[in-house]
Amino acid sequence: MITPFRIDIPQADLDDLHDRLARTRWPNEVEGAGWDYGFPLARLKELAEHWRTGYDWRAQEAALNELPHFTTEIDGQNIHFVHVRSANPDALALVLTHGWPGSFLEFLDVIEPLSRDFHLVVPSMPGYGFSGPTRERGWDLTRIARAWAELMRRLGYERYGAQGGDFGSGVSTALGVVEPERVVGVHVNYLPTRPDPEVALSAADEARLDKVRSLMANRPPYQALQASTPQTVGYALTDSPVGQLAWIAERFAQWTDPRTPVGDDRMLTDVSLYWFTATAASSARLHRDTRRGTSPCPVPLGVAVFAHDITQSVRPLAERLYDVRHWSEFDRGGHFAAMEVPDLLAADVREFFLGLAPG
């Protein structure tokens, strides 16, 4: 059963958030500290005060409710999604999948341009936002992909494409693996490529791999914690709004292109979604439950590489595992491409899927 859904956060939850923000216990900061010690105190205080006194959740909620929201239960888990149909009844459907610490909100600015040519299904991953929390082990990328396959069947889509970044990239390629007869193609804007001594690379590609090697050798602290003890970190983030704010705002600050920052209100809406749904721990579990390694995806792949992403994909390595049909390089934009440069991402997604031969 598919049920219409409307966002309506209780006023008591808003009041509680404002009260907690007003009573924050702030740590001290050493003189001259910057990003080398973590999120700077002055900037976090500025964001927290705006969240408490300037940010308007009700205005954001009203805007979000202009979209058609639904829920359904799949594999024992509540699944929330936005479903926007194109004016063209014969349009191809696309399922758009977010990552961490994002949400379905990532795609707000690409829904309108993409819906001119495609039916759009934008789910919240299990454990995230209104699809959370999860209550059992095992919600990895493949299980999420199988849930998306069932969701698309329930919506009546026999053939469709998939798009995603961050974890959404892994879900999208996994969807191509589990439903190759239905998935016409996969487009991603994040595709980790591991070194392979058998592949000859250019100097530019070797420089990209050096960044990958550095990341692998120095695992980011947030990732190590969420992959090892998501429950432990979840206590702090679920009880302290400033803790949740710092945890997510640091990623936005470090992963975006300085020329295309995500606005404070948009970021705070994302943080608020995690806070009001108490999904810090359940969203973090995806880092623990996801198995490392890459499975070859048999369907056509399109890749968009943004200059300021965490890492940049290396095409010769990608082509060892994927049927790469489309490859784009952009000199601006970062990890949150759908929020930072929605015009570039939407145009690239459109070009890839409209360019696929029907079949």
N, C-alpha and C positions, 0 to 999 in steps of 0.2 A: 504494500500500500504506500502511495506517495501522498504526503500531506502538506498543504500550504503552511508556511512558517512566517512568523513576524517577529522581528527583534524588539524586545520590550524588557529592558533591564529594570528591575525594581528600584524605586527611589531609595529604599533603605540601603541598597548596595552602593548607590552613588554617595549617599550621606556617609556611609562607612569609609569609603575611599577618601573622601575629603577630610574626614576626621583623622584617619591614619596618616595622611600626608602632612597634616598640621602638627602631628605629634612625632614626626620623624626624629630618631636619634642619629645624628650625623657623626661619622668618624672624623678624626683630625686628618690633616694632610701635611706632609713635610714641606718645608719651605722650598719653593722652586720646582715642585713636582709637576710633571706633565703626564703625557700618555705612557711614559715608561713605567709608571706605577699603577696604571689603570685609568678608569674614567675620571677626568678632572672634577674636583669637588665643586668649583664655581659653576661650571656648565651644568652639572647634574642638579644643583640647587635651582638654577634658572629654569630647567625643564620641569622640575617637580612643582615649583611655584606656579608655572603656567598651567600645568595639569590641574592644580587645585583651584586656581582663581580665574584663569582666562579661557581655558579649553572648554568647549561646549559639547558634551557627549550627546545630549538630546538632539542637537542640530545634526550631528554626524549620523545618529541613529535614524532620524527622519529621512536623510538622504539615502542611506543604505536600504531603507524600507521601500524606496521607489523601485528597487529591483525585485524580480519575482523569486522569492526564496521558498525552498521546500525541504522536507526531511523524509527519510525512509529508513527502514532497518535492513541491513545486509550483514550476513554472517554474525548475527547477534549484536551488531553495533549500530547505534544511531548514526546516520550520515546526513549532514546538511549540505545543500548545494543551491547554487543560483542557476536558473535555466532561462536563457534568453534565445528566443527563436528569431531567425532572420525573416525578413519580409518575403524572401524567395523560398517557397516551400520545398524546392528541390536542392537547397543548399546542403553542402557537406557539413556534418556536425564535428565539432572539436571539443575535446575535454581538456581543460586547462588546469594544471596542478601546481600548487605553490610549494614552498619549502619551509625551512626553519631559519630565522624566527619570523617568517611571514605568515600569511593567511590568505583566504580568498580575496582579501582587500587589495592584494598586489595587482589584481587584474582590472581594477575599477576603470582605469583610463584606457584600456584596450577593448573593453566590451563594446562600446559604441562603434568604433571603426571596424572591428572584426565582424560584428553582427550584420554588417551590410552584405557580407558574403558567406557567412557561416552561422549555423545554429551553435550556440555556446552552452556548455555545461561546465560550471566552475564549482567543484566540490571543496569542502573543508576536509583535510585528511583526518582519519580516525585519531583521536587524542588531541586534536586541535580545535579551538574555538567551539562552535556549536555542534561539532561532531565528537566532542569529548565530554568527559575523559574516557579513555579505554579502561577496561577492568580485567583484562587477561593478557597473558604473554602472547608474543608471536605476531604482532602487527608490524611485519616488515614490508619492504617495498613490493615484493611479489604478492603478498596477501592484499595489500592496498590495490594493486593493479587488478587482481581478480574481483575485488569489490567494485572497481570502476567498470569492469566488463559487464558485471551484473547490472549495475546502474544504467549503463547505456542500453542494455537489452530491455530493461523495464521502460525506458523512455522511447523505445521503438526504433532505435538507430541500428541498422544492419551493418553499415559501413561508416567509419569515422576516423578522424585523425587525433593525435595526442600532442600536447605541447607542455613544456615545463622547464623550470630552472631549479637549481639546488636539489633537494630531495625530489622535487617534481620532475626533474630530468630522469632520475632513476626509476620513478614510478612509470613515466611515459615509455621508456625503453622496455621496462618489464611488461607493460601492457602489449607492446609489439611482440614480445616473446610468447605471452600466454594466449593472445588472440590474433595470430598473424593473418587469418582469413578475413578478419573484420577491420583491422587497423590498416588504413591505406598508407600511412606514413607517420613519422614522429619528428617533431621539431623541438630542439633543445637550445637553451642559451647558457648551458653549463654542462661540460662534458669532460670529466677528469680523464687524462690520458697518461698511463704509466710508462716509464722507460722500457724500451725493448732493444737489447744490444744488437739484434738482427736487422734493425731498421736504420738505414742511413738518413741522417738529418742535416738540414742546413744550420748555419751558425745561429740564425734567428730562432729556429725550433729548439736548438740546444739551450739557448738562453731561457726559453719558456720552460724547458724541462728542469733547469736549475732551480726555478721557482717552485716547481712541483717537489723536487728533492728536498728543498729547504722546508717546505710545509710538512712533508712526511717525516723529516728528522726532528722537527720541532712542533709536535702536535699542539694546536691551540688549547689553552687551559679549559675553555668552556666545553670543547669537544671531548677532552679527556674525562671531565667530570660527568658529562651527560652520558657518555658511553660506558662509564664504570659504575657511578652511583647516582642515577637520575632521581631516585627517591630522596636521597639526602639533600641534594641541591634544591629539590622541589619544596622542601619545608620552608626554606628561607624565602624563595621566590613567591610562594603562595601566601605567606604571612606578611610580607613587606612589599608594598607597592613601589617604594623607591628601589628596593632590591630588584624587582621585576623590571623596572624602568631602566636601571643601569645595565642589566644583563642583555636587554634587547637594544637599547640605544647605542651601546658600544659597537655592536655589529653594524648598525646603520652608519655610524660615524666612520668605521674602518673599511667597510666594504663598498661604499658608494664612491663614484667619481666626484671629486671636489667641485667640478663644474656642473654637475647635475644632482645636487643634493635632494633628498626627500624632505619635504616640509615637516616642521615640528608637529602640526596638527594631524597630518596623515600618519606619521610615526606613532603619535600618542593614541590614535584610534586603534592601531595594531596592538600596542601595549595594553590598552584598555580591554581589548578582546581577550587576550590571555588572562588578564586580571579578573574580569567579571565571570569568566567561565572556569576559573581555577584549573587551568590546563598546563601550568608550568611543568609539572612532573610528567604528565602523560605525553606531552609533546616531546619532552627530553628523552623519553624511552625509545623513540625511534632511532636515536644514535646507538643505543645498546642492542636493539633487536635487529638492526640492519646488518646483514652479513657483508663482509668485504669481498671485493672481487667484482668482475664484470662478466655478464653473460652476453654472447653475441646476439644482436637484435636483427632478425631477418627482413624486416620491412624497410623501405626507403627512409633515409635519415637526412634531415636538414639541420645545420649547425650555425648558430649566430655567436660570434666571439666578440666580447666587449673588452675594450682595452684595460679597464680598471677592475675587472673581475678578480676573484681570489687567485685563480689560475687561468691561463688561456690554453685552449685545446691545441694539440699538435695534429695536423691533418694526416700525415703519413701513418701515425700511430692509430688514429681513429679509423682509418680505412682498413686496418688489420681486423677489426671486429665488426664494422658496420658497412652497410651499403650506402655510402655517402653520395647523395644526389645534389646537394646544395650546401654551399659553404660561404658565409659572409663574415667579413672583418669590419669592425667599427672602431673609430678612433675616439669615441666618447661613450660614456655609460659604464656602469659597474655591475655588481652582483644582483641588484634589484632592478633589472632592466625594464620590466613592465611598469615600474613606478618612476624610474629615472628618465628613460627615453622611450615612452610608450609609442611615439610616432615611428621610431626606427624599428622597434620590435614588431609592431602590428604589420608594418609594410613587409618585413622579412617573412613573417608567418604567412601572410597572404600570398607572397610570391612563391613560396615553397609549395603550399598546398594547391594553389590554382595551377601550378606548373606540372603537377603530377598527372601522368596519363591515366585516364579512367580505367578502372579494372576491377 
